[in-house]
Amino acid sequence: SLDRPTAGSIWFEGQDLGGLKERALARVRNKKIGFVFQQHHLLPQCSVLENVLLPTLAFGRSDRAVVQKAEALLARVGLSDHMGHFPGQLSGGECQRVAVVRALINDPVLLLADEPTGALDEENARAIGSLLIQLNEERGVTLVVVTHSRELALAVGSVHVLQHKRLERE
């Protein structure tokens, strides 16, 4: 679930998150926010497709439409021929692309990404960067991206730099 503030309040889509019960807070996290971590955190016993579909299970969505959506997203990141593979059969970059698709499967309005292109080669890093920018432009997904990639940071738009324990707009 999401952490609660120790002081003040956090408002998200017109709701004070601090006032929500745990179940409602978990629903916001799962449905409205996509997470891409530095480490992909894929389940080793699940296939690529199953790992992508995992967040949809909280809503009981396992219909053909959501499977087709997962397949389309995997194709968009060049993994359509890896859907039946398991994480142990993939490269680190392929695992990271699966993690990005998993973060997008529930159509989040906010995507929090910690080094989403860090484990990728230049070509795939550009493809993931382009996908994130397209999501922002086409669907209005808000992107909060932590990256060492200057190219990705500039493509995202508004850039803030953390220096000497201070967050400053560049």
QUIVEN-V893133 format. One record per residue. RES is the residue in one small letter. D_CENTER is the distance of its C-alpha to the mean C-alpha in Angstrom with 2 decimals. Layout:
RES_D_CENTER, RES_D_CENTER
This chain:
s_15.67, l_15.28, d_18.02, r_20.85, p_22.42, t_25.69, a_27.12, g_26.53, s_24.03, i_20.49, w_20.44, f_17.51, e_18.49, g_22.09, q_21.79, d_22.76, l_20.22, g_22.96, g_25.17, l_23.01, k_23.93, e_21.62, r_20.96, a_20.11, l_17.85, a_15.97, r_15.78, v_14.34, r_11.60, n_10.89, k_11.58, k_10.82, i_7.85, g_4.18, f_3.86, v_3.97, f_7.72, q_10.69, q_11.91, h_10.09, h_11.88, l_12.73, l_15.84, p_18.71, q_20.81, c_18.42, s_18.17, v_15.21, l_15.50, e_15.97, n_12.90, v_10.78, l_13.09, l_13.07, p_11.15, t_13.67, l_16.56, a_16.56, f_17.81, g_20.12, r_18.58, s_19.61, d_21.61, r_22.02, a_20.06, v_16.72, v_17.64, q_18.50, k_15.25, a_13.47, e_16.25, a_15.91, l_12.25, l_13.33, a_16.37, r_14.61, v_13.24, g_16.68, l_16.34, s_18.48, d_21.21, h_19.21, m_18.20, g_20.96, h_20.45, f_19.47, p_17.33, g_20.71, q_21.63, l_18.78, s_18.61, g_16.17, g_14.68, e_14.47, c_12.76, q_10.04, r_9.75, v_9.71, a_6.82, v_4.79, v_6.87, r_6.59, a_3.27, l_5.52, i_8.69, n_9.84, d_9.76, p_8.32, v_10.58, l_8.66, l_5.35, l_6.19, a_5.91, d_8.98, e_10.65, p_8.12, t_11.49, g_13.77, a_14.65, l_15.12, d_18.46, e_19.24, e_19.08, n_15.66, a_14.33, r_15.89, a_14.52, i_10.82, g_11.95, s_13.85, l_11.20, l_9.17, i_12.70, q_13.73, l_11.14, n_12.46, e_15.96, e_16.16, r_14.31, g_14.39, v_10.72, t_11.10, l_9.31, v_10.01, v_9.83, v_12.06, t_13.72, h_17.18, s_17.02, r_19.44, e_18.79, l_15.08, a_16.05, l_18.86, a_16.98, v_14.55, g_17.79, s_18.61, v_18.83, h_19.68, v_21.04, l_21.55, q_25.12, h_27.67, k_25.64, r_25.36, l_22.53, e_24.18, r_23.41, e_24.27
